[in-house]
Each structure stands twice: as C-alpha cells, then as structure tokens.
Amino acid sequence: MKRVIINIMPFLLLLLFCNITPSFAQQVASDFSVDKTTVCKGDCVKFSDQSTPAGSPLTTWAWTFEGGIVTGTSQNTYIGKNPPNVCYSNSGSFDVTLYVSDGTNQNTLLKKDYIVVTALTSNFSLSQSSICLGSNTTVTYGGNAPTNATYTWNFDGGMAVPGTGQGPQTINWATAGNKTVSLYVTDGSCTSTLFSTTILVNDYPSSSFSLNPSSVCSGGSVTVTYTGTASSGSSYQWNFDGGNVINGADQGPYQISWFSPGAKIVTLIVTENGCASSVASKIDTVNNCTGNNNIHLSSVINIYPNPVSSNLSITSSSNEIEFKDLLGRTIYQQGITEKQTTINVSEFPAGIYLAVLKNEDGSGVVRKFVKQ
C-alpha cells in the first residue's frame, strides 16, 4: 500500500500571509455557586457566577431569583456577572435561574427549589383565658421548632413547671390581674418573632357580712348585710339556718327571723368570675322571750286572737303587713296607716301563717298565728 504524504506548509504560509486567524468554537455553560442554600427567613444569600468560559467571551448574565429581592432594589432580577446579596422575606423553597451569552451562543441554567428559607414560629396556646388566683393553666407550644431549639419564655411573674424547653408548661400566679406570657425560639442562626398572649388572673371574692342585732328574741328580725367587695352580679349562696326571709335577695341586705331559740349559724359563699370564696359564718343568738302560743310580743306588736277564725286584730307601729304560708308564699298584703288594724281572715284555709310586719327602713318583725 502506498503512503500519501501531504505537505501542509503551503496552507500555513497562506494563512500567515493573508493574516487569517483560525477559530475554534467555545461551549457556553451557565453555572453559579452560593454561600448557603438554606437560610432563615429575612436572611440574604451571596451568589457567584461560575459560568464557562470564564473569560471575556461572555457578554451577558441575566439572573432571576424566585422569592428573593436583590439588595438595593425592589426587584427579583439582576443583569450582570455577580449580583449583590439576595434577601428572602418569606419561607419556602425557591428557584434560581441564570442565563448567559457570548453574543452568539447562549445557555440557561434553572436550579429548582435551590434556596430553602425556613421560618421558626413561636405560637402557643393557653388552656384557659382566665383563672382564679393560685390555680393552674397549661401552656402548649404549637410552633414548628424542634424540641432541641432554645425556648425563651417570659411568664410575667408566674411560677412555671418545668419552666424551660418546649413544654407543656404549667403556670400559676400569686397575684391577680392581667398576665402576659411570651416566647421566642432560637434554632441555630434562626430566631422566631416574639409571640405573646394574655390571661386574666381573678382574685377570690370576700364573703364577709354583719348581723344586727347579734341577739334577738324569738320571732324578732335580724338584718344581714354583706360587707365584702364582690359585685351585685356575683352569685351569693346564703344559709340562714332555718330562718325565715322577711325580705332580701342575692347580695342583700336581708331581714331574717327565727322562731326557735338557740344559736343560729348564718353562712355565705360568694362566687365571682368563676372563683368561689371561703365560707364565712356568724352566730346570732335567738332568745326565748316571754310570750304565749309561740307568739312573742313586744311593746309595739300584738296579734290577737290567736288562734283566730275570722277577724285578726293587729297592734303595730309598722306601715305594711304581709301574711305568708309556711312555704313562704305571700297570700295577703296591705299597708297600715293606723296603729290598730283588723283583717278578716275567715277565707283563709286552716293552718299556720306568718304575719310579717315591715317598717319604712326595711326592718320588720314576724309573728306566727293559727287560723282555725
């Protein structure tokens, strides 16, 4: 086989004398690097062009930063080799696109979900919106931070168990009022915004009251007056130890009478804003004064005859009278203008009745009579 030898020297000389430079096509490939791909909400990322060829042939760089803002602008795009830092104000995963060109050739690189922006949350909930002084409430974390993050709590003077970490936290306060619980969370370089909520700590109402007089004849009236600080809309649980309520309701004051002698214990529990007071109690002594048929007369009260079948005479300086049955129902009522009053009770069913004689100041006396 013959070997053919080609002499290329004439071609090279031709190129040299004609000032012709050989051209070799260069590939254009866009690429870039970052200082970090995972950042906290509000942080910025530094982007560096790594496209090839790295020399002067590249003439155009066009960046697009999904979810980001280029520092010094309000845009998410940039034209140029290396952009200023790009900042991310929302959490999520975001694309980055880089287009490069040398004027003839071009290339586009898209990196999907390349920048991951995390946002720590510090929200929590309270088991109640209000509690009684010294009672517990439970605080439950509802954010997205891991358990090994740093939890910075402020319990506004409350005692919390365990008091640190994610919780749950059990808290109570030794003073009443509005209390603000707050929290922020730190995990690495990320810090959440401060989350706060308020709980109302209610004091216990007082249940103090007075009895006047503290000693009375059987059938005489006693004024019971609440002396505590609870509002009139609170709940008042009175126990008058079998006494008859002449008048009064809720907070009072009350007019009370007893027919049997002895020590009578009056008690009260007040509930306000769901908080119940301790039991307050006082003793009133009911004396067995002189009288007849369980009717104890005073110098200004007299009811006769007793038992009665028709006309009941009443001697009194009171200005109103009520007749009640033993169930406490009012069956008769009238004003009194004369010291001596006669009332026909012949239509009353036979039985035992209470005559409640009231004065203008609200005080009164109760007398018992028998209708035959």
BELPECOR-V495291 format. One record per pair of residues at least 12 apart in sequence whose C-alpha atoms are under 10 Angstrom apart, sorted by the first residue. I is the first residue (numbers start at 0). J is the second residue. Records with the same first field share a line. If there is no record, write none. Layout:
I->J ; J
//
This chain:
24->104
25->51 ; 52 ; 56 ; 101 ; 104
26->51 ; 52 ; 101 ; 104 ; 105 ; 106
27->50 ; 51 ; 52 ; 53 ; 56 ; 57 ; 99 ; 100 ; 101 ; 103 ; 104 ; 105 ; 106 ; 107
28->49 ; 50 ; 51 ; 52 ; 53 ; 57 ; 98 ; 99 ; 100 ; 104 ; 105 ; 106 ; 107 ; 108
29->48 ; 49 ; 50 ; 51 ; 52 ; 53 ; 60 ; 96 ; 97 ; 98 ; 99 ; 100 ; 105 ; 106 ; 107 ; 108 ; 109
30->47 ; 48 ; 49 ; 50 ; 51 ; 96 ; 97 ; 98 ; 99 ; 106 ; 107 ; 108 ; 109 ; 110
31->46 ; 47 ; 48 ; 49 ; 50 ; 81 ; 95 ; 96 ; 97 ; 108 ; 110
32->45 ; 46 ; 47 ; 48 ; 49 ; 50
33->45 ; 46 ; 47 ; 48 ; 113 ; 114
34->46 ; 47
35->113 ; 114 ; 115
36->92 ; 93 ; 112 ; 113 ; 114 ; 115 ; 116
37->92 ; 113 ; 114 ; 115 ; 116 ; 117
38->86 ; 87 ; 90 ; 114 ; 115 ; 116 ; 117 ; 118 ; 188 ; 189
39->87 ; 88 ; 89 ; 90 ; 115 ; 116 ; 117 ; 118 ; 119 ; 186 ; 187 ; 188 ; 189 ; 190 ; 191
40->86 ; 87 ; 88 ; 89 ; 90 ; 91 ; 115 ; 116 ; 117 ; 118 ; 119 ; 189 ; 190 ; 191
41->67 ; 86 ; 87 ; 88 ; 89 ; 90 ; 116 ; 117 ; 118 ; 189
42->84 ; 85 ; 86 ; 87 ; 88 ; 89 ; 116 ; 117 ; 188 ; 189
43->67 ; 68 ; 69 ; 70 ; 83 ; 84 ; 85 ; 86 ; 87 ; 88 ; 116
44->67 ; 69 ; 83 ; 84 ; 85 ; 86 ; 87 ; 114
45->81 ; 82 ; 83 ; 84 ; 85 ; 86
46->62 ; 80 ; 81 ; 82 ; 83 ; 84 ; 85
47->80 ; 81 ; 82 ; 83 ; 84
48->60 ; 79 ; 80 ; 81 ; 82 ; 97 ; 99
49->80 ; 81
50->80 ; 97 ; 98 ; 99 ; 100 ; 106 ; 108
51->99
52->101
55->101
56->100 ; 101 ; 102 ; 103 ; 104
57->80 ; 99 ; 100 ; 101 ; 102 ; 103 ; 104 ; 105
58->79 ; 80 ; 99 ; 100 ; 101 ; 102 ; 103 ; 105
59->78 ; 79 ; 80 ; 98 ; 99 ; 100 ; 101 ; 102 ; 105
60->77 ; 78 ; 79 ; 80 ; 81 ; 82 ; 97 ; 98 ; 99 ; 100 ; 101 ; 105 ; 106 ; 107
61->76 ; 77 ; 78 ; 79 ; 80 ; 81 ; 82 ; 96 ; 97 ; 98 ; 99 ; 100 ; 107
62->75 ; 76 ; 77 ; 78 ; 79 ; 80 ; 81 ; 82 ; 95 ; 96 ; 97 ; 98 ; 99 ; 107 ; 108
63->75 ; 76 ; 77 ; 78 ; 94 ; 95 ; 96 ; 97 ; 98 ; 109
64->76 ; 77 ; 85 ; 86 ; 87 ; 93 ; 94 ; 95 ; 96 ; 97 ; 113 ; 114
65->87 ; 92 ; 93 ; 94 ; 95 ; 96 ; 111 ; 112 ; 113 ; 114
66->85 ; 86 ; 87 ; 88 ; 89 ; 90 ; 91 ; 92 ; 93 ; 94 ; 95 ; 114 ; 116
67->84 ; 85 ; 86 ; 87 ; 88 ; 89 ; 93 ; 94 ; 95 ; 114
68->83 ; 84 ; 85 ; 86 ; 87 ; 88
69->82 ; 83 ; 84 ; 85 ; 86 ; 87
70->82 ; 83 ; 84 ; 85 ; 86
71->83 ; 84 ; 85
72->85
76->95 ; 96 ; 97
77->97
78->97 ; 98 ; 99
79->99
80->97 ; 99
87->114 ; 115 ; 116 ; 117
88->116 ; 117 ; 118
89->116 ; 117 ; 118
90->114 ; 115 ; 116 ; 117 ; 118 ; 119
91->112 ; 114 ; 115 ; 116 ; 117 ; 118
92->111 ; 112 ; 113 ; 114 ; 115 ; 116 ; 117
93->110 ; 111 ; 112 ; 113 ; 114 ; 115 ; 116
94->109 ; 110 ; 111 ; 112 ; 113 ; 114 ; 115
95->108 ; 109 ; 110 ; 111 ; 112 ; 113 ; 114
96->108 ; 109 ; 110 ; 111 ; 113
97->109 ; 110
117->143 ; 189
118->143 ; 144 ; 189 ; 190 ; 191 ; 192
119->142 ; 143 ; 144 ; 145 ; 148 ; 183 ; 184 ; 185 ; 186 ; 189 ; 190 ; 191 ; 192
120->140 ; 141 ; 142 ; 143 ; 144 ; 182 ; 183 ; 184 ; 185 ; 190 ; 191 ; 192 ; 193 ; 194
121->140 ; 141 ; 142 ; 143 ; 144 ; 150 ; 151 ; 165 ; 181 ; 182 ; 183 ; 184 ; 185 ; 190 ; 191 ; 192 ; 193 ; 194 ; 195
122->139 ; 140 ; 141 ; 142 ; 143 ; 181 ; 182 ; 183 ; 184 ; 191 ; 192 ; 193 ; 194 ; 195 ; 196
123->138 ; 139 ; 140 ; 141 ; 142 ; 165 ; 167 ; 180 ; 181 ; 182 ; 194 ; 195 ; 196
124->137 ; 138 ; 139 ; 140 ; 141 ; 167 ; 180 ; 195 ; 196
125->137 ; 138 ; 139 ; 140 ; 167 ; 168 ; 169 ; 170 ; 180 ; 196 ; 197 ; 198
126->138 ; 139 ; 169 ; 198
127->198 ; 199
128->196 ; 197 ; 198 ; 199 ; 200
129->176 ; 177 ; 178 ; 197 ; 198 ; 199 ; 200 ; 201 ; 272 ; 273
130->171 ; 172 ; 175 ; 198 ; 199 ; 200 ; 201 ; 202 ; 272 ; 273 ; 274
131->171 ; 172 ; 173 ; 174 ; 175 ; 199 ; 200 ; 201 ; 202 ; 203 ; 271 ; 272 ; 273 ; 274 ; 275
132->171 ; 172 ; 173 ; 174 ; 175 ; 176 ; 199 ; 200 ; 201 ; 202 ; 203 ; 274
133->157 ; 158 ; 170 ; 171 ; 172 ; 173 ; 174 ; 175 ; 200 ; 201 ; 202 ; 203
134->169 ; 170 ; 171 ; 172 ; 173 ; 200 ; 201 ; 274
135->157 ; 158 ; 159 ; 168 ; 169 ; 170 ; 171 ; 172
136->159 ; 168 ; 169 ; 170 ; 171 ; 172 ; 198
137->159 ; 160 ; 166 ; 167 ; 168 ; 169 ; 170 ; 171
138->159 ; 165 ; 166 ; 167 ; 168 ; 169 ; 170 ; 180
139->165 ; 166 ; 167 ; 168 ; 169
140->164 ; 165 ; 166 ; 167 ; 168 ; 182
141->165 ; 167
142->165 ; 184 ; 191
143->184
144->165 ; 184 ; 185 ; 186 ; 190 ; 191
145->165 ; 184 ; 185 ; 186
146->164 ; 165 ; 166 ; 186
147->164 ; 165 ; 185 ; 186
148->164 ; 165 ; 184 ; 185 ; 186 ; 187 ; 189 ; 190
149->163 ; 164 ; 165 ; 183 ; 184 ; 185 ; 186 ; 187 ; 190
150->162 ; 163 ; 164 ; 165 ; 166 ; 182 ; 183 ; 184 ; 185 ; 186 ; 190 ; 191
151->163 ; 164 ; 165 ; 181 ; 182 ; 183 ; 184 ; 185 ; 193
152->164 ; 165 ; 168 ; 180 ; 181 ; 182 ; 183 ; 184 ; 193 ; 194 ; 195
153->179 ; 180 ; 181 ; 182 ; 183 ; 195
154->168 ; 170 ; 171 ; 172 ; 178 ; 179 ; 180 ; 181 ; 182
155->172 ; 177 ; 178 ; 179 ; 180 ; 181 ; 197
156->170 ; 171 ; 172 ; 173 ; 174 ; 178 ; 179 ; 180
157->169 ; 170 ; 171 ; 172 ; 173 ; 174 ; 178 ; 179 ; 180
158->170 ; 171 ; 172 ; 173
159->171 ; 172
164->184
165->184
171->200
172->200
173->200 ; 202
174->200 ; 201 ; 202
175->199 ; 200 ; 201 ; 202 ; 203
176->198 ; 199 ; 200 ; 201 ; 202
177->197 ; 198 ; 199 ; 200 ; 201
178->196 ; 197 ; 198 ; 199 ; 200
179->195 ; 196 ; 197 ; 198 ; 199
180->194 ; 195 ; 196 ; 197 ; 198
181->193 ; 194 ; 195 ; 196 ; 197
182->194 ; 195 ; 196
183->195
200->272
201->271 ; 272 ; 273 ; 274
202->271 ; 272 ; 274 ; 275 ; 276
203->228 ; 229 ; 269 ; 270 ; 271 ; 272 ; 273 ; 274 ; 275 ; 276 ; 277
204->227 ; 228 ; 229 ; 230 ; 233 ; 268 ; 269 ; 270 ; 271 ; 272 ; 274 ; 275 ; 276 ; 277
205->225 ; 226 ; 227 ; 228 ; 229 ; 267 ; 268 ; 269 ; 270 ; 271 ; 275 ; 276 ; 277 ; 278 ; 279
206->225 ; 226 ; 227 ; 228 ; 229 ; 235 ; 236 ; 266 ; 267 ; 268 ; 269 ; 270 ; 275 ; 276 ; 277 ; 278 ; 279 ; 280
207->224 ; 225 ; 226 ; 227 ; 228 ; 266 ; 267 ; 268 ; 269 ; 276 ; 277 ; 278 ; 279 ; 280 ; 281
208->223 ; 224 ; 225 ; 226 ; 227 ; 251 ; 252 ; 265 ; 266 ; 267 ; 279 ; 280 ; 281
209->221 ; 222 ; 223 ; 224 ; 225 ; 226 ; 227 ; 252 ; 265 ; 280 ; 281 ; 282
210->222 ; 223 ; 224 ; 225 ; 253 ; 254 ; 255 ; 265 ; 281 ; 282 ; 283
211->223 ; 224 ; 254 ; 283
212->283 ; 284
213->281 ; 282 ; 283 ; 284 ; 285
214->261 ; 262 ; 263 ; 282 ; 283 ; 284 ; 285 ; 286
215->256 ; 257 ; 260 ; 283 ; 284 ; 285 ; 286 ; 287 ; 288
216->256 ; 257 ; 258 ; 259 ; 260 ; 261 ; 284 ; 285 ; 286 ; 287 ; 288 ; 289 ; 295 ; 296 ; 297
217->256 ; 257 ; 258 ; 259 ; 260 ; 261 ; 284 ; 285 ; 286 ; 287 ; 288 ; 289 ; 290 ; 293 ; 294 ; 295 ; 296 ; 364 ; 365 ; 366
218->242 ; 243 ; 255 ; 256 ; 257 ; 258 ; 259 ; 260 ; 285 ; 286 ; 287 ; 288 ; 293 ; 294 ; 295 ; 296 ; 353 ; 355 ; 363 ; 364 ; 365 ; 366 ; 367
219->254 ; 255 ; 256 ; 257 ; 258 ; 285 ; 286 ; 295 ; 296 ; 297 ; 362 ; 363 ; 364 ; 365 ; 366
220->242 ; 243 ; 244 ; 245 ; 253 ; 254 ; 255 ; 256 ; 257 ; 285 ; 355 ; 356 ; 357 ; 362 ; 363 ; 364 ; 365
221->242 ; 244 ; 245 ; 253 ; 254 ; 255 ; 256 ; 257 ; 283 ; 285 ; 362 ; 363 ; 364
222->245 ; 246 ; 247 ; 251 ; 252 ; 253 ; 254 ; 255 ; 256 ; 361 ; 362 ; 363
223->239 ; 247 ; 250 ; 251 ; 252 ; 253 ; 254 ; 255 ; 265
224->247 ; 250 ; 251 ; 252 ; 253 ; 254
225->249 ; 250 ; 251 ; 252 ; 253 ; 267
226->250 ; 252
227->250 ; 269
229->250 ; 269 ; 270 ; 271 ; 272 ; 276
230->250 ; 269 ; 270 ; 271
231->249 ; 250 ; 251 ; 271
232->249 ; 250 ; 270 ; 271 ; 272
233->249 ; 250 ; 269 ; 270 ; 271 ; 272 ; 273 ; 274 ; 275
234->249 ; 250 ; 268 ; 269 ; 270 ; 271 ; 272 ; 273 ; 275
235->248 ; 249 ; 250 ; 251 ; 267 ; 268 ; 269 ; 270 ; 271 ; 275 ; 276
236->249 ; 250 ; 266 ; 267 ; 268 ; 269 ; 270 ; 278
237->249 ; 250 ; 251 ; 265 ; 266 ; 267 ; 268 ; 269 ; 278 ; 279 ; 280
238->264 ; 265 ; 266 ; 267 ; 268 ; 280
239->255 ; 256 ; 257 ; 263 ; 264 ; 265 ; 266 ; 267 ; 280
240->257 ; 262 ; 263 ; 264 ; 265 ; 266 ; 282
241->255 ; 256 ; 257 ; 258 ; 259 ; 263 ; 264 ; 265
242->254 ; 255 ; 256 ; 257 ; 258 ; 259 ; 263 ; 264 ; 265
243->255 ; 256 ; 257 ; 258 ; 325 ; 327 ; 353 ; 365
244->256 ; 257 ; 327 ; 355 ; 365
245->321 ; 323 ; 327 ; 353 ; 354 ; 355 ; 356 ; 357 ; 361 ; 362 ; 363 ; 364 ; 365
246->355 ; 357 ; 361 ; 362 ; 363
247->361
250->269
252->361
253->361 ; 362
254->357 ; 361 ; 362 ; 363 ; 364 ; 365
255->362 ; 363 ; 364 ; 365
256->285 ; 355 ; 363 ; 364 ; 365 ; 366
257->283 ; 284 ; 285 ; 286 ; 365
258->285 ; 286 ; 287 ; 293 ; 294 ; 295 ; 365 ; 366 ; 367
259->285 ; 286 ; 287 ; 293
260->284 ; 285 ; 286 ; 287 ; 288
261->282 ; 283 ; 284 ; 285 ; 286 ; 287
262->281 ; 282 ; 283 ; 284 ; 285 ; 286
263->281 ; 282 ; 283 ; 284 ; 285
264->280 ; 281 ; 282 ; 283 ; 284
265->279 ; 280 ; 281 ; 282 ; 283
266->278 ; 279 ; 280 ; 281 ; 282
267->279 ; 280 ; 281
268->280
291->305
292->305 ; 306 ; 367 ; 368 ; 369
293->305 ; 366 ; 367 ; 368
294->365 ; 366 ; 367 ; 368
295->365 ; 366 ; 367
296->366
297->315 ; 364
298->314 ; 315 ; 316
299->313 ; 314 ; 315 ; 316 ; 317 ; 338
300->313 ; 314 ; 315 ; 316 ; 317 ; 338 ; 356 ; 364 ; 365 ; 366
301->313 ; 314 ; 315 ; 339 ; 366
302->314 ; 315 ; 340 ; 341 ; 354 ; 366 ; 367 ; 368
303->341 ; 368
304->368 ; 369 ; 370
305->367 ; 368 ; 369 ; 370 ; 371
306->350 ; 351 ; 367 ; 368 ; 369 ; 370 ; 371
307->343 ; 344 ; 345 ; 349 ; 368 ; 369 ; 370 ; 371
308->343 ; 344 ; 345 ; 346 ; 347 ; 348 ; 349 ; 369 ; 370 ; 371
309->341 ; 342 ; 343 ; 344 ; 345 ; 346 ; 347 ; 370 ; 371
310->340 ; 341 ; 342 ; 343 ; 344 ; 345
311->340 ; 341 ; 342 ; 343 ; 344 ; 345 ; 368 ; 370
312->339 ; 340 ; 341 ; 342 ; 343
313->335 ; 337 ; 338 ; 339 ; 340 ; 341 ; 342 ; 354 ; 356
314->337 ; 338 ; 339 ; 340 ; 341
315->335 ; 336 ; 337 ; 338 ; 339 ; 340 ; 356 ; 357 ; 358 ; 364
316->335 ; 336 ; 337 ; 338 ; 339 ; 356 ; 357 ; 358
317->334 ; 335 ; 336 ; 337 ; 338 ; 355 ; 356 ; 357 ; 358 ; 359 ; 362 ; 363 ; 364
318->333 ; 334 ; 335 ; 336 ; 337 ; 338 ; 356 ; 357 ; 358 ; 359 ; 363
319->332 ; 333 ; 334 ; 335 ; 336 ; 355 ; 356 ; 357 ; 358 ; 359 ; 363
320->332 ; 333 ; 334 ; 335 ; 354 ; 355 ; 356 ; 357 ; 358 ; 363 ; 364 ; 365
321->333 ; 334 ; 353 ; 354 ; 355 ; 356 ; 357 ; 365
322->352 ; 353 ; 354 ; 355 ; 356 ; 365 ; 366 ; 367 ; 368
323->351 ; 352 ; 353 ; 354 ; 355 ; 365 ; 367
324->350 ; 351 ; 352 ; 353 ; 354 ; 367
325->350 ; 351 ; 352 ; 353 ; 367
326->352
327->352 ; 353
328->353
329->352 ; 353 ; 354 ; 355
330->347 ; 352
331->344 ; 347 ; 354
332->354 ; 355 ; 356
334->356 ; 357
335->356 ; 357 ; 358
344->370 ; 371
345->370 ; 371
346->370
347->370 ; 371
348->370 ; 371
349->369 ; 370 ; 371
350->368 ; 369 ; 370 ; 371
351->367 ; 368 ; 369 ; 370 ; 371
352->366 ; 367 ; 368 ; 369 ; 370
353->365 ; 366 ; 367 ; 368 ; 369
354->366 ; 367 ; 368
355->367
//
